[in-house]
Amino acid sequence: MILAMLRVMVLGLVRDRGALVMAFVLPALIFVIFAAIFAGTGGADMRVQVAFGMAEPSLANARFEAALRRDPALRVRAGSSSTQAETQALVQGGQADVGLFLRDALVRTDASPIVILADPGKSMAPTLLLGHVQRILAQDLPEVAVSRTAPLIGALVGGFSPEQSQRLAAALAALAQGAPQAVAQAELAQTQMADGASDGSANVAYYAGAVAILFLLFSAMQGAATLIEERSSGIVDRLAVGPAGTDVVVLGKFLFLTGQGLVQASLIFGLAILLYQVPVLAHGLAWLLTTLAAAVAAAGLGLAVAASCTSKQQAQTIATFLVLVCSAVGGSMVPRFMMPPWLQELGWFTPNAWAIEAYQGALWRGDGLAALAPSLGVLVGTGLAGVLLALGISRLRLRF
């Protein structure tokens, strides 16, 4: 009897394709995604995108820029900004993960010629860049640290003699030509937030958006599954004899799921306001439009999945699979800048990435409607495409 029960369970699993996918395919796929992410954080695959600029050209600055662009662990944007404001604008606009600006010649004694401009929502990026900068200076420009430290030492000891000055100049020339010597790192860089603010609320805003779209998708998928129950019980057939046919069922659920998503996201961001002072109210219209677009996308996708499935169990299986994969790739679980470049590009095929980008633009960068339009357009377009697909499938089911 035990073996018979075992055989029944095995056959049931083999015949249920959804259960097979959830039991064996989904865990393996999620593992591959997270392995690609976290393996990249410790190797060359995690390549932060850097906006570069410098105030004035010099030989040392040019050598530093060349070494920075050669670094395989970084993706330095083409071109160079001439002002710190231009570099900062690239970071604030989301076109780079972090910025680096040389506001003075590296060989001068002024404090911190290198300014690292951080995006508050990507707090790990400046630390990673600083590590690469220190390594580049030690390997490719060791004379820079010595040239900045030596004058300070000279001032402390009352100045160098002419002979010592000559020996120092010769040592610096040898270091510039690649002579191997141990060099102590001077304080060459400082980190500034791109908007001059703390990164606390920006991080909270990021994860509020990431969590909001994750649970909007889950709730919409679950709510849309009632379409299958109503179809099985004959409610849809009875409504189909009316003038609007099955469209009233789909459209009614779409409006309900969109409204539910608005309330759900409002609760999440309400807590963000109360507990972490996230400036949602200061950008109320942009936040509302972003939340509405995210809710529309989630509702449309949920209805498309429900209309395509023949049973509630099948819908739940497919919904769970889609939501987890989209959330892992789209940045709801791990920030996308920590992912390898190929996985970052793949994330743009998920609603999560577009929703998170829109929330970041609305709440941190203070983007206007024109700047938010691409993200909002993709979300609304996804939702409407899902609704149209659900309407079409529901009409076809009545014919066959």
Secondary structure, DSSP 8 states (H G I E B T S, - for coil): -HHHHHHHHHHHHHH-HHHHIIIIIHHHHHHHHHHHHHHHTTSTT--EEEEEEESS--HHHHHHHHHHHH-TTEEE-SS-BSSHHHHHHHHHTTS-SEEEEE-S-TTS-SS--EEEEE-TT-THHHHHHHHHHHHHHHHH-HHHHHHHHHHHHHHHHT---HHHHHHHHHHHHHHHTT----------EEEEETTSS-SHHHHHHHHHHHHHHHHHHHHHHHHHTHHHHHHHHTHHHHHHTSTTTTHHHHHHHHHHHHHHHHHHHHHHHHHHHHHH----GGGHHHHHHHHHHHHHHHHHHHHHHHHH-SSHHHHHHHHHHHHHHHHHHHTSSS-GGGS-HHHHHHHTTSHHHHHHHHHHIIIII---HHHHHHHHHHHHHHHHHHHHHHHHHHHHHHH-
